[in-house]
Amino acid sequence: MHLVTVIAPNVRPRPDPYTVTAEFYDILQADEDETLVRRLYGPAVARARQGVLDIGAGTGRVTLMSLAESGADVHAVEPSRAMRTVLTARLAALPAARDRATLYPHPLDEAALYEVADVAVCHNTVACLSPAARRALWPSIGAALSPGGSLLLHLPPARLPARDVVRIFPERRIGRHEYGGRMVMSAVGGRIRARAHYWVRAQGCMLQEHTETFWMWPASRSALVRDLERHGFTPSSGPTDAAVLAMTLRSGLTAGVGVGVTTRAG
């Protein structure tokens, strides 16, 4: 008999920036976001035949819409464990559709997907990626899309806000408790600080308060087009919403796979 000793590597896990938001997102933001993703991406997703790639799947609004609107397989990429846990529970409750959905717990480049989809959706994600991370993401999308496939990219803010921008979340009630919060976006250097404040109250008394901060990088539509053109994409000719950049992967190209990038999800 041999004694085998296993020593855990001294590796610190990457912090999950959505631990707090994952708890409050569905109750405060998901209804509005569900309507938005159907409007922005529903028609394109319905035309998917090979597969749909959901980059930064979050709690699954694009993934669930894609399962409902298309008969194609859905590849959902979500590195955040907190967000992914919600999406996993949702897929587990959909026995009729979950065989078509695969959830990847890694950044897109680590998922090593190659020509699995003809439609890729990147909703509410690119704004939270640094310029270097964005440049690393583009070739990974190109590798995962089939030639001629479409990319629908939710645009980040084009510029820094001139003053603080405050978004109040609509209050929601669950049983005897009221949930609410707000998001404040401020310019800090060349970035946008988005600070979310969430609360839970009962009969006027505060039960919980949580704050979580995200960083965003502005970029113009034209700058993103130039970046994507370097990786084999060309602007699509079809109509799209002003909030979305639609690109097509040119045929006859072999896309490379970029370096690591952590995606967000929405």
C-alpha positions in Angstrom: 0.0 0.0 0.0 1.3 3.4 -1.0 0.4 6.6 0.8 -0.4 9.4 -1.6 -0.3 13.0 -0.3 -2.0 15.6 -2.4 -1.1 19.2 -1.7 -3.5 21.9 -2.9 -1.7 24.5 -5.1 -1.3 27.9 -3.5 -3.5 29.6 -6.1 -5.9 32.4 -5.1 -9.2 32.2 -7.1 -10.1 35.2 -9.1 -12.6 37.4 -7.2 -16.2 37.3 -8.5 -17.3 40.9 -9.1 -21.0 39.8 -9.3 -21.5 38.1 -6.0 -23.8 40.8 -4.7 -25.5 41.7 -7.9 -26.4 38.1 -8.7 -28.8 38.1 -5.7 -30.6 41.3 -6.8 -30.4 41.3 -10.6 -33.5 39.2 -11.3 -35.8 41.0 -8.9 -34.7 44.5 -9.9 -33.6 44.5 -13.5 -34.4 41.2 -15.3 -38.0 42.1 -16.4 -36.8 45.2 -18.3 -33.8 43.3 -19.6 -35.9 40.4 -20.9 -38.0 42.9 -23.0 -34.8 44.5 -24.3 -33.1 41.4 -25.4 -36.1 40.2 -27.3 -36.3 43.5 -29.1 -32.6 43.7 -29.9 -31.7 40.1 -30.7 -34.9 38.1 -31.2 -35.3 38.4 -35.0 -31.6 37.4 -35.6 -31.7 34.6 -33.1 -34.8 33.2 -34.7 -32.9 32.8 -37.9 -30.1 30.8 -36.3 -29.7 27.3 -37.7 -26.3 26.1 -36.5 -26.1 27.6 -33.0 -26.4 30.7 -30.9 -23.4 31.9 -28.8 -24.2 33.9 -25.7 -21.1 35.7 -24.6 -21.4 36.8 -20.9 -24.6 35.0 -20.4 -25.2 36.3 -16.8 -28.4 34.9 -15.3 -29.6 33.8 -18.8 -31.9 36.3 -20.4 -30.3 35.9 -23.9 -29.9 32.1 -23.4 -33.5 31.5 -22.4 -34.8 33.8 -25.2 -32.6 31.9 -27.7 -34.0 28.5 -26.5 -37.5 29.8 -27.0 -37.0 31.6 -30.3 -34.7 29.1 -32.1 -34.4 25.4 -32.5 -30.6 25.6 -32.6 -28.1 24.7 -29.9 -27.2 27.5 -27.5 -23.7 27.9 -26.1 -23.7 30.1 -23.0 -20.4 31.4 -21.7 -20.4 32.8 -18.2 -17.2 32.9 -16.0 -19.0 34.4 -12.9 -20.0 31.6 -10.6 -22.6 33.7 -8.9 -24.4 34.5 -12.1 -23.8 31.0 -13.5 -25.5 29.4 -10.5 -28.8 31.2 -11.3 -28.6 30.2 -14.9 -27.8 26.6 -14.1 -30.9 26.4 -11.9 -33.0 27.9 -14.7 -31.8 25.4 -17.2 -32.4 22.5 -14.8 -36.0 23.5 -14.7 -36.4 23.3 -18.5 -36.2 19.6 -19.3 -37.7 20.1 -22.8 -35.0 22.6 -23.8 -31.9 22.0 -21.6 -30.5 19.3 -23.9 -29.8 22.2 -26.4 -28.0 24.4 -24.0 -24.4 24.1 -22.9 -23.0 26.3 -20.2 -19.3 27.0 -20.2 -17.8 28.2 -16.8 -14.8 29.8 -18.5 -13.9 32.9 -20.5 -14.6 32.4 -24.2 -11.0 31.7 -25.2 -10.7 28.9 -22.6 -13.9 27.3 -23.8 -12.1 26.5 -27.1 -15.2 26.7 -29.3 -14.7 26.4 -33.0 -17.5 27.1 -35.6 -20.3 26.2 -33.2 -22.7 29.1 -34.0 -24.0 31.2 -36.8 -25.3 33.9 -34.5 -23.3 35.4 -31.5 -24.8 37.8 -29.0 -22.7 39.9 -26.6 -25.2 41.7 -24.4 -24.3 44.1 -21.6 -20.7 42.7 -21.5 -18.3 44.7 -23.6 -18.6 47.8 -21.5 -17.1 46.0 -18.6 -14.0 44.8 -20.5 -10.8 46.8 -20.7 -9.6 47.8 -24.2 -6.9 45.0 -24.0 -9.5 42.4 -22.9 -11.8 43.5 -25.8 -9.0 43.0 -28.3 -8.4 39.6 -27.0 -12.1 38.7 -27.2 -12.6 39.4 -30.9 -10.5 36.5 -32.3 -12.2 34.1 -29.9 -15.6 35.1 -31.3 -14.3 34.7 -34.8 -13.2 31.2 -34.0 -16.5 30.2 -32.5 -18.6 31.6 -35.4 -18.9 29.9 -38.7 -17.9 31.9 -41.8 -20.7 34.3 -42.7 -22.0 34.2 -39.1 -23.4 37.3 -37.4 -22.2 39.1 -34.2 -24.6 41.4 -32.3 -22.7 43.5 -29.9 -24.4 45.7 -27.2 -22.5 48.9 -27.4 -20.7 50.4 -24.4 -21.0 54.1 -23.6 -19.4 56.1 -26.3 -17.9 58.7 -23.9 -17.3 59.5 -20.3 -20.4 61.1 -18.5 -20.1 64.8 -18.0 -21.7 64.4 -14.6 -22.9 61.6 -12.3 -25.7 59.6 -13.9 -28.1 58.0 -11.5 -30.5 55.2 -12.3 -33.1 54.2 -9.8 -34.2 50.6 -9.9 -38.0 50.1 -9.6 -39.0 48.8 -6.2 -40.2 45.2 -6.0 -42.0 43.3 -3.3 -41.4 39.7 -2.3 -43.7 38.7 0.5 -43.3 41.2 3.3 -40.0 42.6 2.0 -39.4 45.4 -0.4 -36.3 45.4 -2.7 -34.8 48.4 -4.3 -31.6 50.2 -5.2 -29.8 52.5 -7.6 -26.8 52.7 -9.9 -24.5 55.7 -10.0 -22.1 56.1 -12.9 -19.2 58.6 -12.6 -16.2 59.5 -14.6 -13.0 58.5 -12.9 -9.9 59.1 -15.0 -10.5 57.4 -18.4 -13.0 54.9 -16.9 -16.6 54.9 -15.7 -17.2 53.8 -12.2 -20.6 52.2 -11.8 -21.5 51.8 -8.2 -24.6 49.7 -7.4 -26.4 50.1 -4.1 -29.1 47.5 -3.1 -31.4 47.4 -0.1 -34.1 45.3 1.5 -36.7 46.8 3.8 -39.6 45.6 5.8 -42.2 48.0 7.3 -39.8 50.9 6.9 -36.9 49.2 8.6 -33.7 48.5 6.7 -32.9 44.7 6.7 -30.0 44.6 4.2 -27.8 47.0 2.4 -25.1 46.1 -0.1 -22.8 48.0 -2.5 -20.9 46.6 -5.5 -18.7 48.6 -7.9 -18.0 47.8 -11.5 -15.6 49.6 -14.0 -16.6 50.4 -17.5 -14.5 51.6 -20.5 -16.2 53.8 -23.1 -15.7 53.2 -26.8 -17.2 54.7 -30.0 -19.0 52.5 -32.6 -16.4 53.4 -35.2 -13.5 52.4 -32.9 -15.2 49.0 -32.3 -15.8 48.5 -36.0 -12.1 49.1 -36.8 -11.1 46.6 -34.1 -13.4 43.9 -35.4 -12.4 44.5 -39.0 -8.9 43.6 -38.1 -10.2 40.2 -37.1 -12.2 39.3 -40.2 -15.5 41.1 -39.5 -17.4 43.5 -41.7 -20.4 45.7 -40.8 -23.7 44.1 -41.6 -26.0 45.7 -44.1 -29.3 44.8 -42.3 -31.1 47.3 -40.0 -30.3 47.2 -36.3 -31.1 49.2 -33.1 -28.8 52.1 -32.4 -27.7 50.3 -29.2 -26.3 47.3 -31.2 -23.4 46.9 -33.5 -24.0 44.2 -36.1 -21.0 42.6 -37.8 -20.6 39.6 -40.1 -17.6 37.3 -40.1 -16.2 37.2 -43.6 -16.1 33.8 -45.4 -12.8 32.2 -46.3 -11.0 33.3 -43.1 -9.4 31.2 -40.4 -9.9 33.0 -37.1 -7.2 32.8 -34.4 -8.0 32.3 -30.7 -7.1 35.2 -28.5 -5.6 35.2 -25.0 -7.6 35.1 -21.8 -10.6 37.4 -21.2 -13.2 37.4 -18.5 -16.7 38.1 -19.9 -19.7 39.7 -18.2 -22.7 38.9 -18.4 -26.2 40.4 -18.4 
